[in-house]
Amino acid sequence: MSAVENFLSYTEEQEVIAAIREAEKNTSGEIRVHLENSCDKSIEDRTKAVFHYLKMDNTKLQNGVLIYVAVNNRQFSIYGDQGINKVVSKEFWNSTKEAIQTHFISGNFKQGLIEGIIKSGKQLEQHFPWEHTDINELPNQISKGE
């Protein structure tokens, strides 16, 4: 079994997906998690490439957030689209990354992802509140690469 398949148990994956649903409940923003075995270029470049591959840059308000994890490299990155980056500070991304990293260091990957998702959702809700015409533009499932 690959490192990606072993990163989270089935139950943990379902808890992460539930956190995405909860975080998106009061916002038009979109949050995704993507897992890959490894990254052979800069983590930031790969995160941007996956963001575009997953068509996260096609949201109506450009308010998608991707948490990317390269499991074997023991690295992760968070990428927000233009809409959210216009309204949140760089400090927000740093504090979110630190919250995830604290859990990852102790091996609690599920909780790290959930914490990052919830923090992102609160910012999205503040700047992009849900309106009755909003639709879920992207799947909530965890995407996986090789």
C-alpha positions as CSV (number, residue, x, y, z in Angstrom):
1,M,0.0,0.0,0.0
2,S,1.3,3.5,-0.8
3,A,2.2,6.1,1.7
4,V,-0.9,8.1,0.6
5,E,-3.2,5.2,1.4
6,N,-1.6,4.8,4.8
7,F,-1.6,8.5,5.7
8,L,-5.2,8.5,7.1
9,S,-7.4,5.6,8.0
10,Y,-10.8,5.4,6.3
11,T,-12.5,6.7,9.5
12,E,-10.0,9.6,9.7
13,E,-10.6,10.5,6.0
14,Q,-14.4,10.6,6.8
15,E,-13.7,13.0,9.7
16,V,-11.6,15.3,7.5
17,I,-14.4,15.3,4.9
18,A,-16.9,16.1,7.6
19,A,-14.7,19.0,8.7
20,I,-14.6,20.3,5.1
21,R,-18.5,20.1,5.0
22,E,-18.7,21.9,8.3
23,A,-16.2,24.6,7.3
24,E,-18.0,25.2,4.0
25,K,-21.5,25.3,5.6
26,N,-21.5,29.1,6.2
27,T,-19.4,30.2,3.3
28,S,-19.2,30.2,-0.5
29,G,-15.5,29.3,-0.2
30,E,-14.2,25.9,-1.2
31,I,-11.6,23.9,0.7
32,R,-9.9,20.8,-0.6
33,V,-7.2,18.4,0.7
34,H,-4.8,16.7,-1.7
35,L,-2.4,13.9,-0.8
36,E,0.6,12.7,-2.8
37,N,3.4,10.3,-2.1
38,S,6.1,12.8,-3.0
39,C,7.0,16.1,-4.5
40,D,10.0,16.4,-6.8
41,K,9.9,20.2,-7.1
42,S,9.3,23.1,-4.7
43,I,6.3,22.4,-2.5
44,E,4.8,25.8,-3.3
45,D,5.1,25.2,-7.1
46,R,3.5,21.8,-6.8
47,T,0.7,23.1,-4.6
48,K,-0.1,25.7,-7.2
49,A,0.0,23.1,-10.0
50,V,-2.4,20.8,-8.1
51,F,-4.7,23.8,-7.3
52,H,-5.0,24.5,-11.1
53,Y,-5.3,20.7,-11.9
54,L,-8.2,20.4,-9.5
55,K,-9.8,23.4,-11.2
56,M,-9.9,25.3,-7.9
57,D,-9.1,28.5,-9.7
58,N,-12.5,28.2,-11.5
59,T,-14.6,29.2,-8.4
60,K,-17.0,32.1,-8.9
61,L,-15.4,34.3,-6.2
62,Q,-11.8,32.9,-6.5
63,N,-12.0,31.8,-2.9
64,G,-10.7,28.3,-2.9
65,V,-8.1,26.9,-0.4
66,L,-6.0,23.9,-1.0
67,I,-4.1,22.0,1.7
68,Y,-1.5,19.9,-0.1
69,V,0.5,17.1,1.6
70,A,3.6,15.3,0.1
71,V,3.5,12.3,2.5
72,N,7.0,10.8,1.9
73,N,8.7,14.3,1.8
74,R,7.0,15.1,5.1
75,Q,6.0,18.5,3.7
76,F,2.7,20.4,3.3
77,S,1.6,23.7,1.9
78,I,-1.5,25.8,1.9
79,Y,-2.6,27.8,-1.1
80,G,-5.4,30.3,-1.3
81,D,-6.9,31.7,-4.5
82,Q,-6.8,35.4,-5.4
83,G,-10.1,36.3,-3.9
84,I,-9.2,35.1,-0.4
85,N,-5.6,36.4,-0.6
86,K,-7.0,39.9,-1.2
87,V,-8.8,39.9,2.1
88,V,-6.6,37.9,4.6
89,S,-3.1,38.7,5.8
90,K,0.0,36.6,5.2
91,E,0.0,36.2,9.0
92,F,-3.3,34.2,8.7
93,W,-1.7,31.7,6.4
94,N,1.4,31.4,8.6
95,S,-0.7,30.8,11.8
96,T,-2.8,28.2,10.0
97,K,0.4,26.5,8.8
98,E,1.8,26.5,12.3
99,A,-1.4,25.0,13.7
100,I,-1.3,22.2,11.2
101,Q,2.5,21.7,11.7
102,T,2.1,21.4,15.5
103,H,-0.2,18.4,15.0
104,F,1.8,16.9,12.2
105,I,5.0,16.9,14.3
106,S,3.3,14.8,16.9
107,G,2.0,12.4,14.2
108,N,-1.6,13.5,14.5
109,F,-2.2,14.2,10.8
110,K,-6.0,14.0,10.9
111,Q,-6.2,16.7,13.6
112,G,-3.7,18.9,11.8
113,L,-5.8,18.8,8.6
114,I,-9.0,19.4,10.6
115,E,-7.5,22.4,12.4
116,G,-6.3,23.9,9.1
117,I,-9.7,23.3,7.5
118,I,-11.6,24.9,10.4
119,K,-9.3,27.9,10.6
120,S,-9.7,28.4,6.8
121,G,-13.4,28.0,7.0
122,K,-13.8,30.7,9.6
123,Q,-11.8,33.2,7.5
124,L,-13.8,32.2,4.4
125,E,-17.1,32.6,6.4
126,Q,-16.0,36.1,7.6
127,H,-15.1,37.4,4.1
128,F,-17.3,35.2,1.9
129,P,-20.5,34.4,3.8
130,W,-22.9,31.8,2.4
131,E,-25.8,33.2,0.4
132,H,-29.0,31.3,-0.6
133,T,-27.8,31.2,-4.2
134,D,-24.4,29.6,-3.4
135,I,-23.7,26.0,-4.6
136,N,-20.9,23.6,-3.6
137,E,-18.6,24.2,-6.6
138,L,-16.0,21.5,-5.8
139,P,-16.1,18.0,-4.3
140,N,-15.4,17.7,-0.6
141,Q,-13.5,14.3,-1.1
142,I,-9.8,14.1,-0.4
143,S,-8.0,13.9,-3.7
144,K,-5.0,11.7,-4.1
145,G,-2.1,11.6,-6.5
146,E,0.9,9.4,-6.9
